[in-house]
Amino acid sequence: MLEIKPGRLKHDLGFSLPLDMQAVCDPAAYGYADVVSGALLAFCGKADNAAGEIQINGRLTAQLTLICSRCGAPFMLELALPFAEIYSCGAVNQDSGGEQDKHHFTGDIIDITPEALRLLFAELPMKPLCREDCRGLCPLCGADLNKEGCGCAKDDIDPRWEKLRDLLSGYE
């Protein structure tokens, strides 16, 4: 988990704390099942006490292993994103849109992991691909078309389109 022990940061206005953290998280525990192994998260930045609120700014990087939506092979995806969040020991304020503009924390630890994963998941592709030109699997025999060809007949036409082929045959 990406945790910060604010200590003096909570009480000294204008105090700044440099941050350099790493953690391995289980994205499946947060509802993202397409990530097949633990995500290596790293955060480099700083935390500032500004007007009694703790502002955390920096760069979040992650290495994730995803499953290709075409061929089913695992592949590594690396992301680097800016991270900027505000944390408060007091009550949580709501902005005019009803969304939280700052996060509430109690005790002596600020866990930025949920916000970091939310940011990462928003950047993940809806259909992850191991590479842009991935050919996927043969729908008939299941062969990985990136590694080998298959001997399946490709001229089978969906019966719903058969009449169209008859119409177009006169133009060949």
VMD Tcl script that builds the backbone (N, CA, C; Angstrom):
set m [mol new atoms 516]
animate dup $m
set s [atomselect $m all]
$s set {name element resname resid chain x y z} {
  {N N MET 1 A 0.832 -1.178 0.000}
  {CA C MET 1 A 0.000 0.000 0.000}
  {C C MET 1 A 0.884 1.251 0.000}
  {N N LEU 2 A 0.406 2.263 -0.644}
  {CA C LEU 2 A 1.108 3.545 -0.686}
  {C C LEU 2 A 0.615 4.380 0.495}
  {N N GLU 3 A 1.367 4.352 1.571}
  {CA C GLU 3 A 0.951 5.030 2.797}
  {C C GLU 3 A 1.951 6.108 3.179}
  {N N ILE 4 A 1.403 7.200 3.696}
  {CA C ILE 4 A 2.200 8.331 4.132}
  {C C ILE 4 A 1.945 8.531 5.618}
  {N N LYS 5 A 3.007 8.717 6.377}
  {CA C LYS 5 A 2.894 9.056 7.795}
  {C C LYS 5 A 3.128 10.565 7.905}
  {N N PRO 6 A 2.036 11.334 8.017}
  {CA C PRO 6 A 2.177 12.782 7.933}
  {C C PRO 6 A 2.896 13.425 9.122}
  {N N GLY 7 A 2.803 12.869 10.316}
  {CA C GLY 7 A 3.497 13.409 11.484}
  {C C GLY 7 A 3.449 14.918 11.559}
  {N N ARG 8 A 4.614 15.544 11.410}
  {CA C ARG 8 A 4.753 17.000 11.506}
  {C C ARG 8 A 3.946 17.731 10.426}
  {N N LEU 9 A 3.726 17.063 9.328}
  {CA C LEU 9 A 3.004 17.659 8.194}
  {C C LEU 9 A 1.599 18.119 8.592}
  {N N LYS 10 A 0.961 17.392 9.518}
  {CA C LYS 10 A -0.408 17.736 9.938}
  {C C LYS 10 A -0.455 19.042 10.718}
  {N N HIS 11 A 0.627 19.397 11.380}
  {CA C HIS 11 A 0.575 20.514 12.319}
  {C C HIS 11 A 1.339 21.760 11.883}
  {N N ASP 12 A 2.330 21.616 11.019}
  {CA C ASP 12 A 3.168 22.758 10.628}
  {C C ASP 12 A 2.753 23.300 9.266}
  {N N LEU 13 A 2.099 24.450 9.294}
  {CA C LEU 13 A 1.663 25.103 8.064}
  {C C LEU 13 A 2.879 25.445 7.203}
  {N N GLY 14 A 2.827 25.061 5.925}
  {CA C GLY 14 A 3.922 25.335 4.994}
  {C C GLY 14 A 4.978 24.250 4.951}
  {N N PHE 15 A 4.879 23.257 5.830}
  {CA C PHE 15 A 5.863 22.171 5.853}
  {C C PHE 15 A 5.677 21.300 4.612}
  {N N SER 16 A 6.799 20.834 4.058}
  {CA C SER 16 A 6.770 19.995 2.864}
  {C C SER 16 A 7.532 18.708 3.153}
  {N N LEU 17 A 6.981 17.593 2.693}
  {CA C LEU 17 A 7.581 16.282 2.928}
  {C C LEU 17 A 7.820 15.604 1.586}
  {N N PRO 18 A 9.097 15.326 1.219}
  {CA C PRO 18 A 9.345 14.611 -0.040}
  {C C PRO 18 A 8.884 13.157 0.084}
  {N N LEU 19 A 8.368 12.612 -1.009}
  {CA C LEU 19 A 7.832 11.253 -1.007}
  {C C LEU 19 A 8.451 10.428 -2.126}
  {N N ASP 20 A 8.821 9.215 -1.798}
  {CA C ASP 20 A 9.313 8.255 -2.783}
  {C C ASP 20 A 8.916 6.880 -2.261}
  {N N MET 21 A 7.856 6.284 -2.839}
  {CA C MET 21 A 7.285 5.045 -2.305}
  {C C MET 21 A 7.059 4.042 -3.422}
  {N N GLN 22 A 7.062 2.768 -3.042}
  {CA C GLN 22 A 6.711 1.681 -3.957}
  {C C GLN 22 A 5.850 0.679 -3.206}
  {N N ALA 23 A 4.967 0.016 -3.941}
  {CA C ALA 23 A 4.117 -1.009 -3.340}
  {C C ALA 23 A 3.623 -1.952 -4.424}
  {N N VAL 24 A 3.350 -3.183 -4.030}
  {CA C VAL 24 A 2.705 -4.148 -4.919}
  {C C VAL 24 A 1.273 -4.308 -4.418}
  {N N CYS 25 A 0.320 -4.062 -5.293}
  {CA C CYS 25 A -1.097 -4.141 -4.932}
  {C C CYS 25 A -1.772 -5.222 -5.753}
  {N N ASP 26 A -2.860 -5.748 -5.224}
  {CA C ASP 26 A -3.655 -6.746 -5.933}
  {C C ASP 26 A -4.873 -6.047 -6.533}
  {N N PRO 27 A -4.836 -5.703 -7.828}
  {CA C PRO 27 A -5.955 -4.998 -8.445}
  {C C PRO 27 A -7.268 -5.776 -8.401}
  {N N ALA 28 A -7.204 -7.107 -8.382}
  {CA C ALA 28 A -8.433 -7.906 -8.312}
  {C C ALA 28 A -9.185 -7.618 -7.021}
  {N N ALA 29 A -8.478 -7.297 -5.966}
  {CA C ALA 29 A -9.126 -6.964 -4.695}
  {C C ALA 29 A -9.899 -5.651 -4.789}
  {N N TYR 30 A -9.568 -4.842 -5.794}
  {CA C TYR 30 A -10.264 -3.582 -6.004}
  {C C TYR 30 A -11.244 -3.659 -7.174}
  {N N GLY 31 A -11.495 -4.864 -7.674}
  {CA C GLY 31 A -12.524 -5.049 -8.695}
  {C C GLY 31 A -12.042 -5.069 -10.131}
  {N N TYR 32 A -10.741 -5.106 -10.374}
  {CA C TYR 32 A -10.267 -5.151 -11.752}
  {C C TYR 32 A -9.644 -6.511 -12.017}
  {N N ALA 33 A -10.423 -7.418 -12.582}
  {CA C ALA 33 A -10.003 -8.812 -12.743}
  {C C ALA 33 A -9.117 -9.038 -13.964}
  {N N ASP 34 A -9.026 -8.088 -14.886}
  {CA C ASP 34 A -8.209 -8.280 -16.085}
  {C C ASP 34 A -6.715 -8.154 -15.818}
  {N N VAL 35 A -6.358 -7.641 -14.647}
  {CA C VAL 35 A -4.953 -7.581 -14.272}
  {C C VAL 35 A -4.618 -8.920 -13.629}
  {N N VAL 36 A -3.693 -9.670 -14.229}
  {CA C VAL 36 A -3.480 -11.058 -13.810}
  {C C VAL 36 A -2.484 -11.233 -12.683}
  {N N SER 37 A -1.733 -10.202 -12.353}
  {CA C SER 37 A -0.815 -10.334 -11.234}
  {C C SER 37 A -0.770 -9.016 -10.489}
  {N N GLY 38 A -0.018 -9.003 -9.402}
  {CA C GLY 38 A 0.087 -7.785 -8.622}
  {C C GLY 38 A 0.625 -6.631 -9.441}
  {N N ALA 39 A 0.110 -5.466 -9.180}
  {CA C ALA 39 A 0.548 -4.268 -9.878}
  {C C ALA 39 A 1.655 -3.611 -9.067}
  {N N LEU 40 A 2.772 -3.325 -9.712}
  {CA C LEU 40 A 3.857 -2.606 -9.056}
  {C C LEU 40 A 3.587 -1.114 -9.219}
  {N N LEU 41 A 3.309 -0.444 -8.113}
  {CA C LEU 41 A 3.026 0.983 -8.119}
  {C C LEU 41 A 4.206 1.723 -7.514}
  {N N ALA 42 A 4.505 2.879 -8.065}
  {CA C ALA 42 A 5.555 3.731 -7.510}
  {C C ALA 42 A 5.055 5.169 -7.534}
  {N N PHE 43 A 5.370 5.907 -6.482}
  {CA C PHE 43 A 4.968 7.308 -6.397}
  {C C PHE 43 A 6.177 8.133 -6.004}
  {N N CYS 44 A 6.394 9.213 -6.725}
  {CA C CYS 44 A 7.474 10.140 -6.421}
  {C C CYS 44 A 6.881 11.544 -6.467}
  {N N GLY 45 A 7.025 12.271 -5.393}
  {CA C GLY 45 A 6.460 13.610 -5.344}
  {C C GLY 45 A 6.671 14.234 -3.986}
  {N N LYS 46 A 5.674 15.000 -3.533}
  {CA C LYS 46 A 5.776 15.643 -2.231}
  {C C LYS 46 A 4.393 15.878 -1.655}
  {N N ALA 47 A 4.380 16.056 -0.347}
  {CA C ALA 47 A 3.160 16.397 0.377}
  {C C ALA 47 A 3.408 17.734 1.065}
  {N N ASP 48 A 2.463 18.651 0.918}
  {CA C ASP 48 A 2.586 19.987 1.496}
  {C C ASP 48 A 1.412 20.273 2.404}
  {N N ASN 49 A 1.666 20.957 3.523}
  {CA C ASN 49 A 0.597 21.459 4.371}
  {C C ASN 49 A 0.288 22.865 3.891}
  {N N ALA 50 A -0.831 23.009 3.219}
  {CA C ALA 50 A -1.250 24.299 2.686}
  {C C ALA 50 A -2.618 24.630 3.285}
  {N N ALA 51 A -2.650 25.647 4.100}
  {CA C ALA 51 A -3.893 26.095 4.739}
  {C C ALA 51 A -4.545 24.976 5.558}
  {N N GLY 52 A -3.723 24.161 6.210}
  {CA C GLY 52 A -4.259 23.103 7.063}
  {C C GLY 52 A -4.685 21.852 6.323}
  {N N GLU 53 A -4.555 21.852 5.015}
  {CA C GLU 53 A -4.876 20.674 4.209}
  {C C GLU 53 A -3.573 20.102 3.662}
  {N N ILE 54 A -3.565 18.799 3.465}
  {CA C ILE 54 A -2.363 18.159 2.943}
  {C C ILE 54 A -2.561 17.917 1.450}
  {N N GLN 55 A -1.739 18.590 0.652}
  {CA C GLN 55 A -1.790 18.452 -0.794}
  {C C GLN 55 A -0.675 17.510 -1.227}
  {N N ILE 56 A -1.068 16.450 -1.923}
  {CA C ILE 56 A -0.090 15.469 -2.393}
  {C C ILE 56 A -0.020 15.562 -3.908}
  {N N ASN 57 A 1.163 15.876 -4.403}
  {CA C ASN 57 A 1.390 16.033 -5.839}
  {C C ASN 57 A 2.613 15.241 -6.242}
  {N N GLY 58 A 2.528 14.626 -7.415}
  {CA C GLY 58 A 3.683 13.885 -7.898}
  {C C GLY 58 A 3.352 13.072 -9.134}
  {N N ARG 59 A 4.146 12.051 -9.346}
  {CA C ARG 59 A 4.003 11.190 -10.521}
  {C C ARG 59 A 3.813 9.759 -10.064}
  {N N LEU 60 A 2.765 9.149 -10.572}
  {CA C LEU 60 A 2.437 7.758 -10.266}
  {C C LEU 60 A 2.816 6.906 -11.466}
  {N N THR 61 A 3.599 5.862 -11.238}
  {CA C THR 61 A 3.938 4.933 -12.304}
  {C C THR 61 A 3.481 3.546 -11.893}
  {N N ALA 62 A 3.140 2.733 -12.887}
  {CA C ALA 62 A 2.644 1.384 -12.600}
  {C C ALA 62 A 3.082 0.423 -13.690}
  {N N GLN 63 A 3.323 -0.799 -13.277}
  {CA C GLN 63 A 3.579 -1.905 -14.198}
  {C C GLN 63 A 2.496 -2.945 -13.927}
  {N N LEU 64 A 1.705 -3.221 -14.960}
  {CA C LEU 64 A 0.582 -4.144 -14.828}
  {C C LEU 64 A 0.702 -5.258 -15.854}
  {N N THR 65 A 0.291 -6.448 -15.481}
  {CA C THR 65 A 0.220 -7.546 -16.440}
  {C C THR 65 A -1.245 -7.746 -16.797}
  {N N LEU 66 A -1.577 -7.522 -18.072}
  {CA C LEU 66 A -2.952 -7.637 -18.574}
  {C C LEU 66 A -3.064 -8.842 -19.496}
  {N N ILE 67 A -4.297 -9.200 -19.825}
  {CA C ILE 67 A -4.587 -10.273 -20.772}
  {C C ILE 67 A -5.078 -9.636 -22.070}
  {N N CYS 68 A -4.472 -10.014 -23.185}
  {CA C CYS 68 A -4.877 -9.484 -24.491}
  {C C CYS 68 A -6.294 -9.940 -24.804}
  {N N SER 69 A -7.122 -9.020 -25.251}
  {CA C SER 69 A -8.517 -9.348 -25.537}
  {C C SER 69 A -8.690 -10.102 -26.862}
  {N N ARG 70 A -7.645 -10.165 -27.690}
  {CA C ARG 70 A -7.747 -10.901 -28.953}
  {C C ARG 70 A -7.137 -12.299 -28.875}
  {N N CYS 71 A -5.939 -12.412 -28.303}
  {CA C CYS 71 A -5.248 -13.712 -28.319}
  {C C CYS 71 A -5.173 -14.382 -26.949}
  {N N GLY 72 A -5.503 -13.666 -25.891}
  {CA C GLY 72 A -5.501 -14.246 -24.558}
  {C C GLY 72 A -4.134 -14.354 -23.911}
  {N N ALA 73 A -3.104 -13.786 -24.515}
  {CA C ALA 73 A -1.751 -13.854 -23.960}
  {C C ALA 73 A -1.538 -12.731 -22.943}
  {N N PRO 74 A -0.813 -13.008 -21.866}
  {CA C PRO 74 A -0.494 -11.940 -20.915}
  {C C PRO 74 A 0.580 -11.016 -21.499}
  {N N PHE 75 A 0.496 -9.741 -21.155}
  {CA C PHE 75 A 1.503 -8.774 -21.592}
  {C C PHE 75 A 1.641 -7.679 -20.543}
  {N N MET 76 A 2.790 -7.015 -20.564}
  {CA C MET 76 A 3.105 -5.967 -19.585}
  {C C MET 76 A 2.707 -4.605 -20.129}
  {N N LEU 77 A 2.029 -3.814 -19.298}
  {CA C LEU 77 A 1.660 -2.447 -19.640}
  {C C LEU 77 A 2.251 -1.526 -18.584}
  {N N GLU 78 A 2.916 -0.478 -19.025}
  {CA C GLU 78 A 3.492 0.504 -18.107}
  {C C GLU 78 A 2.764 1.824 -18.298}
  {N N LEU 79 A 2.386 2.443 -17.182}
  {CA C LEU 79 A 1.694 3.721 -17.209}
  {C C LEU 79 A 2.432 4.715 -16.320}
  {N N ALA 80 A 2.405 5.977 -16.680}
  {CA C ALA 80 A 2.947 7.064 -15.864}
  {C C ALA 80 A 1.933 8.199 -15.915}
  {N N LEU 81 A 1.449 8.605 -14.745}
  {CA C LEU 81 A 0.373 9.591 -14.673}
  {C C LEU 81 A 0.661 10.636 -13.600}
  {N N PRO 82 A 0.193 11.864 -13.822}
  {CA C PRO 82 A 0.304 12.856 -12.748}
  {C C PRO 82 A -0.715 12.539 -11.650}
  {N N PHE 83 A -0.341 12.802 -10.419}
  {CA C PHE 83 A -1.207 12.533 -9.269}
  {C C PHE 83 A -1.297 13.818 -8.447}
  {N N ALA 84 A -2.520 14.265 -8.165}
  {CA C ALA 84 A -2.740 15.456 -7.343}
  {C C ALA 84 A -4.030 15.264 -6.556}
  {N N GLU 85 A -3.904 15.153 -5.249}
  {CA C GLU 85 A -5.066 14.961 -4.376}
  {C C GLU 85 A -4.889 15.807 -3.119}
  {N N ILE 86 A -6.011 16.153 -2.493}
  {CA C ILE 86 A -6.017 16.930 -1.263}
  {C C ILE 86 A -6.641 16.082 -0.163}
  {N N TYR 87 A -5.991 16.055 0.992}
  {CA C TYR 87 A -6.457 15.285 2.144}
  {C C TYR 87 A -6.664 16.234 3.317}
  {N N SER 88 A -7.714 15.951 4.093}
  {CA C SER 88 A -8.044 16.798 5.219}
  {C C SER 88 A -8.337 15.948 6.446}
  {N N CYS 89 A -7.914 16.457 7.611}
  {CA C CYS 89 A -8.255 15.787 8.870}
  {C C CYS 89 A -9.673 16.133 9.294}
  {N N GLY 90 A -10.207 17.221 8.748}
  {CA C GLY 90 A -11.543 17.682 9.129}
  {C C GLY 90 A -12.627 17.028 8.301}
  {N N ALA 91 A -13.783 17.665 8.281}
  {CA C ALA 91 A -14.923 17.155 7.529}
  {C C ALA 91 A -14.653 17.242 6.033}
  {N N VAL 92 A -15.266 16.352 5.281}
  {CA C VAL 92 A -15.097 16.307 3.838}
  {C C VAL 92 A -16.015 17.343 3.205}
  {N N ASN 93 A -15.436 18.230 2.376}
  {CA C ASN 93 A -16.229 19.228 1.653}
  {C C ASN 93 A -16.730 18.642 0.347}
  {N N GLN 94 A -17.840 19.145 -0.119}
  {CA C GLN 94 A -18.387 18.750 -1.405}
  {C C GLN 94 A -18.324 19.953 -2.326}
  {N N ASP 95 A -17.917 19.740 -3.574}
  {CA C ASP 95 A -17.936 20.850 -4.522}
  {C C ASP 95 A -19.332 20.970 -5.112}
  {N N SER 96 A -19.527 21.921 -6.006}
  {CA C SER 96 A -20.859 22.177 -6.540}
  {C C SER 96 A -21.419 20.997 -7.327}
  {N N GLY 97 A -20.570 20.129 -7.873}
  {CA C GLY 97 A -21.038 18.976 -8.629}
  {C C GLY 97 A -21.355 17.778 -7.755}
  {N N GLY 98 A -21.118 17.892 -6.453}
  {CA C GLY 98 A -21.418 16.793 -5.558}
  {C C GLY 98 A -20.275 15.802 -5.398}
  {N N GLU 99 A -19.165 16.024 -6.090}
  {CA C GLU 99 A -18.020 15.128 -5.960}
  {C C GLU 99 A -17.111 15.627 -4.855}
  {N N GLN 100 A -16.393 14.714 -4.253}
  {CA C GLN 100 A -15.453 15.104 -3.218}
  {C C GLN 100 A -14.271 15.819 -3.860}
  {N N ASP 101 A -13.915 16.978 -3.283}
  {CA C ASP 101 A -12.727 17.652 -3.787}
  {C C ASP 101 A -11.550 17.417 -2.854}
  {N N LYS 102 A -11.790 16.774 -1.714}
  {CA C LYS 102 A -10.704 16.362 -0.840}
  {C C LYS 102 A -11.107 15.087 -0.127}
  {N N HIS 103 A -10.096 14.375 0.320}
  {CA C HIS 103 A -10.318 13.089 0.968}
  {C C HIS 103 A -10.096 13.251 2.471}
  {N N HIS 104 A -10.872 12.544 3.228}
  {CA C HIS 104 A -10.783 12.604 4.681}
  {C C HIS 104 A -9.902 11.468 5.180}
  {N N PHE 105 A -9.060 11.760 6.160}
  {CA C PHE 105 A -8.278 10.701 6.785}
  {C C PHE 105 A -8.274 10.908 8.288}
  {N N THR 106 A -8.141 9.817 8.999}
  {CA C THR 106 A -8.036 9.866 10.455}
  {C C THR 106 A -6.776 9.120 10.865}
  {N N GLY 107 A -6.287 9.413 12.041}
  {CA C GLY 107 A -5.109 8.725 12.532}
  {C C GLY 107 A -3.836 9.303 11.968}
  {N N ASP 108 A -2.808 8.484 11.964}
  {CA C ASP 108 A -1.480 8.946 11.566}
  {C C ASP 108 A -0.994 8.342 10.261}
  {N N ILE 109 A -1.922 7.899 9.408}
  {CA C ILE 109 A -1.535 7.333 8.116}
  {C C ILE 109 A -2.511 7.828 7.041}
  {N N ILE 110 A -1.945 8.263 5.934}
  {CA C ILE 110 A -2.750 8.603 4.758}
  {C C ILE 110 A -2.457 7.524 3.721}
  {N N ASP 111 A -3.482 6.778 3.339}
  {CA C ASP 111 A -3.333 5.722 2.333}
  {C C ASP 111 A -3.824 6.272 0.997}
  {N N ILE 112 A -2.901 6.473 0.059}
  {CA C ILE 112 A -3.280 7.010 -1.252}
  {C C ILE 112 A -3.546 5.895 -2.267}
  {N N THR 113 A -3.466 4.632 -1.834}
  {CA C THR 113 A -3.650 3.499 -2.748}
  {C C THR 113 A -4.993 3.525 -3.478}
  {N N PRO 114 A -6.145 3.717 -2.784}
  {CA C PRO 114 A -7.419 3.712 -3.526}
  {C C PRO 114 A -7.495 4.765 -4.625}
  {N N GLU 115 A -6.995 5.977 -4.336}
  {CA C GLU 115 A -7.025 7.033 -5.356}
  {C C GLU 115 A -6.058 6.724 -6.493}
  {N N ALA 116 A -4.911 6.147 -6.161}
  {CA C ALA 116 A -3.936 5.784 -7.189}
  {C C ALA 116 A -4.502 4.720 -8.118}
  {N N LEU 117 A -5.141 3.696 -7.570}
  {CA C LEU 117 A -5.723 2.637 -8.401}
  {C C LEU 117 A -6.900 3.155 -9.223}
  {N N ARG 118 A -7.712 4.035 -8.634}
  {CA C ARG 118 A -8.825 4.629 -9.389}
  {C C ARG 118 A -8.293 5.384 -10.600}
  {N N LEU 119 A -7.226 6.132 -10.403}
  {CA C LEU 119 A -6.597 6.877 -11.496}
  {C C LEU 119 A -6.049 5.925 -12.564}
  {N N LEU 120 A -5.392 4.862 -12.132}
  {CA C LEU 120 A -4.834 3.885 -13.072}
  {C C LEU 120 A -5.918 3.159 -13.849}
  {N N PHE 121 A -6.960 2.710 -13.163}
  {CA C PHE 121 A -8.027 1.961 -13.829}
  {C C PHE 121 A -8.743 2.818 -14.871}
  {N N ALA 122 A -8.829 4.112 -14.620}
  {CA C ALA 122 A -9.461 5.009 -15.592}
  {C C ALA 122 A -8.624 5.114 -16.868}
  {N N GLU 123 A -7.343 4.863 -16.779}
  {CA C GLU 123 A -6.451 4.951 -17.935}
  {C C GLU 123 A -6.264 3.633 -18.677}
  {N N LEU 124 A -6.724 2.539 -18.095}
  {CA C LEU 124 A -6.549 1.241 -18.759}
  {C C LEU 124 A -7.430 1.145 -19.993}
  {N N PRO 125 A -6.939 0.512 -21.046}
  {CA C PRO 125 A -7.759 0.368 -22.261}
  {C C PRO 125 A -8.939 -0.556 -22.013}
  {N N MET 126 A -10.063 -0.264 -22.678}
  {CA C MET 126 A -11.248 -1.115 -22.534}
  {C C MET 126 A -10.996 -2.495 -23.124}
  {N N LYS 127 A -10.264 -2.541 -24.227}
  {CA C LYS 127 A -9.884 -3.802 -24.854}
  {C C LYS 127 A -8.367 -3.843 -24.921}
  {N N PRO 128 A -7.736 -4.393 -23.885}
  {CA C PRO 128 A -6.273 -4.423 -23.894}
  {C C PRO 128 A -5.728 -5.309 -25.001}
  {N N LEU 129 A -4.714 -4.814 -25.706}
  {CA C LEU 129 A -4.083 -5.569 -26.789}
  {C C LEU 129 A -2.597 -5.711 -26.506}
  {N N CYS 130 A -2.077 -6.922 -26.733}
  {CA C CYS 130 A -0.644 -7.160 -26.525}
  {C C CYS 130 A 0.176 -6.332 -27.504}
  {N N ARG 131 A -0.364 -6.110 -28.677}
  {CA C ARG 131 A 0.237 -5.217 -29.664}
  {C C ARG 131 A -0.874 -4.772 -30.607}
  {N N GLU 132 A -0.658 -3.664 -31.258}
  {CA C GLU 132 A -1.706 -3.062 -32.093}
  {C C GLU 132 A -2.139 -3.978 -33.236}
  {N N ASP 133 A -1.202 -4.748 -33.806}
  {CA C ASP 133 A -1.540 -5.612 -34.944}
  {C C ASP 133 A -1.796 -7.065 -34.527}
  {N N CYS 134 A -2.223 -7.286 -33.310}
  {CA C CYS 134 A -2.507 -8.646 -32.835}
  {C C CYS 134 A -3.591 -9.270 -33.721}
  {N N ARG 135 A -3.320 -10.492 -34.223}
  {CA C ARG 135 A -4.246 -11.157 -35.136}
  {C C ARG 135 A -5.259 -12.025 -34.399}
  {N N GLY 136 A -5.026 -12.272 -33.115}
  {CA C GLY 136 A -5.990 -13.021 -32.310}
  {C C GLY 136 A -5.936 -14.516 -32.536}
  {N N LEU 137 A -7.050 -15.175 -32.258}
  {CA C LEU 137 A -7.180 -16.622 -32.384}
  {C C LEU 137 A -8.096 -16.960 -33.551}
  {N N CYS 138 A -7.837 -18.094 -34.195}
  {CA C CYS 138 A -8.721 -18.571 -35.259}
  {C C CYS 138 A -10.057 -18.946 -34.614}
  {N N PRO 139 A -11.164 -18.451 -35.152}
  {CA C PRO 139 A -12.465 -18.774 -34.559}
  {C C PRO 139 A -12.875 -20.239 -34.753}
  {N N LEU 140 A -12.207 -20.941 -35.659}
  {CA C LEU 140 A -12.577 -22.338 -35.917}
  {C C LEU 140 A -11.735 -23.327 -35.125}
  {N N CYS 141 A -10.411 -23.173 -35.180}
  {CA C CYS 141 A -9.547 -24.161 -34.517}
  {C C CYS 141 A -8.870 -23.636 -33.259}
  {N N GLY 142 A -8.902 -22.323 -33.032}
  {CA C GLY 142 A -8.306 -21.742 -31.835}
  {C C GLY 142 A -6.819 -21.491 -31.910}
  {N N ALA 143 A -6.201 -21.650 -33.074}
  {CA C ALA 143 A -4.767 -21.420 -33.215}
  {C C ALA 143 A -4.444 -19.942 -33.000}
  {N N ASP 144 A -3.310 -19.675 -32.380}
  {CA C ASP 144 A -2.849 -18.302 -32.189}
  {C C ASP 144 A -2.281 -17.825 -33.522}
  {N N LEU 145 A -2.987 -16.929 -34.186}
  {CA C LEU 145 A -2.601 -16.480 -35.520}
  {C C LEU 145 A -1.364 -15.590 -35.515}
  {N N ASN 146 A -0.910 -15.137 -34.339}
  {CA C ASN 146 A 0.338 -14.385 -34.241}
  {C C ASN 146 A 1.543 -15.311 -34.361}
  {N N LYS 147 A 1.381 -16.573 -34.002}
  {CA C LYS 147 A 2.482 -17.523 -33.980}
  {C C LYS 147 A 2.467 -18.477 -35.158}
  {N N GLU 148 A 1.294 -18.799 -35.642}
  {CA C GLU 148 A 1.181 -19.799 -36.703}
  {C C GLU 148 A -0.073 -19.552 -37.532}
  {N N GLY 149 A -0.048 -20.054 -38.738}
  {CA C GLY 149 A -1.244 -20.031 -39.560}
  {C C GLY 149 A -2.069 -21.270 -39.246}
  {N N CYS 150 A -3.217 -21.348 -39.795}
  {CA C CYS 150 A -4.011 -22.555 -39.599}
  {C C CYS 150 A -4.586 -22.969 -40.961}
  {N N GLY 151 A -4.987 -24.187 -41.071}
  {CA C GLY 151 A -5.485 -24.688 -42.343}
  {C C GLY 151 A -6.992 -24.598 -42.483}
  {N N CYS 152 A -7.620 -23.824 -41.671}
  {CA C CYS 152 A -9.084 -23.726 -41.717}
  {C C CYS 152 A -9.535 -22.978 -42.975}
  {N N ALA 153 A -10.642 -23.410 -43.522}
  {CA C ALA 153 A -11.213 -22.760 -44.705}
  {C C ALA 153 A -11.767 -21.401 -44.298}
  {N N LYS 154 A -11.295 -20.363 -44.971}
  {CA C LYS 154 A -11.704 -19.000 -44.631}
  {C C LYS 154 A -12.841 -18.490 -45.512}
  {N N ASP 155 A -13.247 -19.287 -46.488}
  {CA C ASP 155 A -14.269 -18.805 -47.410}
  {C C ASP 155 A -15.682 -19.113 -46.942}
  {N N ASP 156 A -15.842 -19.658 -45.757}
  {CA C ASP 156 A -17.188 -19.877 -45.231}
  {C C ASP 156 A -17.851 -18.533 -45.031}
  {N N ILE 157 A -19.052 -18.439 -45.544}
  {CA C ILE 157 A -19.786 -17.193 -45.423}
  {C C ILE 157 A -20.972 -17.416 -44.499}
  {N N ASP 158 A -21.252 -16.424 -43.712}
  {CA C ASP 158 A -22.415 -16.472 -42.839}
  {C C ASP 158 A -23.651 -16.619 -43.727}
  {N N PRO 159 A -24.538 -17.587 -43.450}
  {CA C PRO 159 A -25.708 -17.802 -44.314}
  {C C PRO 159 A -26.585 -16.562 -44.464}
  {N N ARG 160 A -26.530 -15.665 -43.529}
  {CA C ARG 160 A -27.355 -14.452 -43.629}
  {C C ARG 160 A -26.863 -13.530 -44.736}
  {N N TRP 161 A -25.589 -13.676 -45.161}
  {CA C TRP 161 A -25.007 -12.836 -46.192}
  {C C TRP 161 A -24.932 -13.542 -47.555}
  {N N GLU 162 A -25.416 -14.745 -47.643}
  {CA C GLU 162 A -25.318 -15.556 -48.857}
  {C C GLU 162 A -25.971 -14.852 -50.055}
  {N N LYS 163 A -27.103 -14.240 -49.859}
  {CA C LYS 163 A -27.795 -13.545 -50.960}
  {C C LYS 163 A -26.970 -12.369 -51.474}
  {N N LEU 164 A -26.251 -11.712 -50.586}
  {CA C LEU 164 A -25.401 -10.604 -51.004}
  {C C LEU 164 A -24.292 -11.103 -51.926}
  {N N ARG 165 A -23.703 -12.245 -51.601}
  {CA C ARG 165 A -22.645 -12.804 -52.438}
  {C C ARG 165 A -23.204 -13.126 -53.824}
  {N N ASP 166 A -24.423 -13.655 -53.901}
  {CA C ASP 166 A -25.052 -13.932 -55.196}
  {C C ASP 166 A -25.245 -12.645 -55.983}
  {N N LEU 167 A -25.638 -11.579 -55.315}
  {CA C LEU 167 A -25.836 -10.288 -55.980}
  {C C LEU 167 A -24.527 -9.762 -56.524}
  {N N LEU 168 A -23.447 -9.853 -55.751}
  {CA C LEU 168 A -22.160 -9.297 -56.147}
  {C C LEU 168 A -21.411 -10.154 -57.145}
  {N N SER 169 A -21.798 -11.412 -57.297}
  {CA C SER 169 A -21.068 -12.314 -58.204}
  {C C SER 169 A -21.174 -11.844 -59.657}
  {N N GLY 170 A -22.182 -11.129 -60.027}
  {CA C GLY 170 A -22.318 -10.632 -61.385}
  {C C GLY 170 A -21.343 -9.516 -61.710}
  {N N TYR 171 A -20.720 -8.895 -60.712}
  {CA C TYR 171 A -19.799 -7.769 -60.933}
  {C C TYR 171 A -18.344 -8.203 -60.990}
  {N N GLU 172 A -18.053 -9.463 -60.814}
  {CA C GLU 172 A -16.664 -9.925 -60.785}
  {C C GLU 172 A -16.134 -10.154 -62.144}
}
mol reanalyze $m
mol bondsrecalc $m
mol representation Tube
mol addrep $m
